[in-house]
């Protein structure tokens, strides 16, 4: 490895741009991203290195089976992922199924192997330079293209095994290349002065040489005049070069308590990115801030914290006198899928609809068992958001009760929408006022969640309920429930396609179109029913049935279609369906006779 081989004075050189290796301020180079703090070669680790004060971050570049440049050191999946095999023999899509974080600690699961392009984009936004360790030969053209796309050509240095970077070096338009002299941890002022006299940029290496945490030696190298130190522990390196991370945290912490709300929330969000620092007490105190935005930002920071925040922190906040803390704590319990806790129930006695919504939504995400009696009253609440959240909670905890209560609520709402629409038409479809629009939007938001609640029910229960909604005809704003319910049928309709087949003959074009596309997207097990329906199809449904067979590529339908074509030689729909199916089958490499 390049870094292991460059621990002695002047034992390595690095081609660079003058804009990256600059003298005058000690540069901090982070080896293999922040690999001792966050799983290496991930976007999270790159961002962390930048926050620790690194000016230049090393990335390891490899190519996948399908030619995608990704960040990966070994090339073997066994160490830094939960997979097995070789990066070069694995497609990028498959790599995205692997966890690149949990191998280091469960607190980091899941993370993903990133594309080089995404790392470049992030580095540009963070204003850090990159040291590219090229791990395979022949990557130069692809790397240069990526650098050009992201405007990073002038922001990188690179190297690798002998010859690996030659093609990239030939492509990079460098008018004044600089060389870097690498020294070990015991570098002296005289050695540095001699290298400077020779026009060298000097680097002291504190990686892979038993001096990774040698803070006194780092400080000594800086005092001797070194231009940069290369580290595995950027927090130590930042301290050595006089850029204390702790001082930066103190400034951010102060900013969370003073100034306007937007500025305070920005400071909280930024602090939350510093994983591994003892910041939980600060976030807990901010969780109790009377301002809802501040409290929520603190709750988010606690939810994202690694290691994870104990649910006891949020449970304790449920009894806070501040509504902002109670709401944010309830939200956090739901987002972390904590086990149901009875401490949430007293909050249901409050009247604030925003608080009730957060508590009910949290309950919908928490495993356990909440009694129907505790939830049903909220289906009659005057606030649409409360009714919607209550429906989700009821579906999660009492599905049998929900199967009757939620459709009844949805029907009442739809009838109300129809009545309101009738009045609207009666008055000549006047321009709606902002308050009238707000009412419609609130109804829309509620209806979407009522459909989601139906989708949470067991498949045998959800199928008929979603079917009723998917093929319902409405002109008012509630018609959007039909579209959403139709999507919910994609993976259910195969259990009984009768209703969808019947809806193909609807005189409402939207309903018929929806039924057709549901069957196109359904499991192929519906195809025998579609073929059977074709035998007795009307002129209205026949083209739709042919479309379904064609888009599904139903090879078993070819004999039937050929008979239909023989009976009606000029039927373009049948000809089209046969051609579509045969084309798909050829694509699959399967031969079928006429």
Secondary structure as UniProt FT lines:
FT   TURN            2..3
FT   HELIX           4..6
FT   TURN            9..10
FT   STRAND          15..16
FT   TURN            18..20
FT   STRAND          27..30
FT   TURN            31..37
FT   TURN            40..41
FT   HELIX           43..51
FT   TURN            52..53
FT   STRAND          56..63
FT   TURN            65..66
FT   STRAND          69..71
FT   HELIX           77..80
FT   HELIX           87..89
FT   HELIX           92..95
FT   TURN            96..97
FT   TURN            102..104
FT   HELIX           106..108
FT   HELIX           116..126
FT   STRAND          129..134
FT   TURN            137..138
FT   HELIX           140..149
FT   TURN            150..151
FT   HELIX           153..155
FT   STRAND          156..160
FT   TURN            162..165
FT   HELIX           166..171
FT   STRAND          178..183
FT   TURN            185..186
FT   HELIX           189..197
FT   TURN            198..199
FT   STRAND          200..206
FT   TURN            212..213
FT   HELIX           215..223
FT   TURN            224..225
FT   STRAND          228..231
FT   HELIX           234..240
FT   TURN            241..242
FT   HELIX           245..255
FT   TURN            256..257
FT   HELIX           261..271
FT   TURN            272..273
FT   TURN            275..276
FT   HELIX           280..287
FT   HELIX           292..304
FT   HELIX           311..317
FT   TURN            318..319
FT   HELIX           323..335
FT   TURN            336..337
FT   HELIX           342..349
FT   HELIX           353..365
FT   HELIX           372..376
FT   HELIX           377..380
FT   HELIX           384..397
FT   HELIX           399..426
FT   TURN            427..428
FT   HELIX           434..455
FT   HELIX           459..470
FT   HELIX           477..479
FT   HELIX           480..488
FT   TURN            489..492
FT   HELIX           493..495
FT   HELIX           498..503
FT   TURN            504..505
FT   HELIX           509..521
FT   HELIX           524..526
FT   HELIX           527..535
FT   HELIX           539..551
FT   TURN            552..553
FT   HELIX           555..557
FT   HELIX           558..567
FT   TURN            569..570
FT   HELIX           572..587
FT   TURN            588..589
//
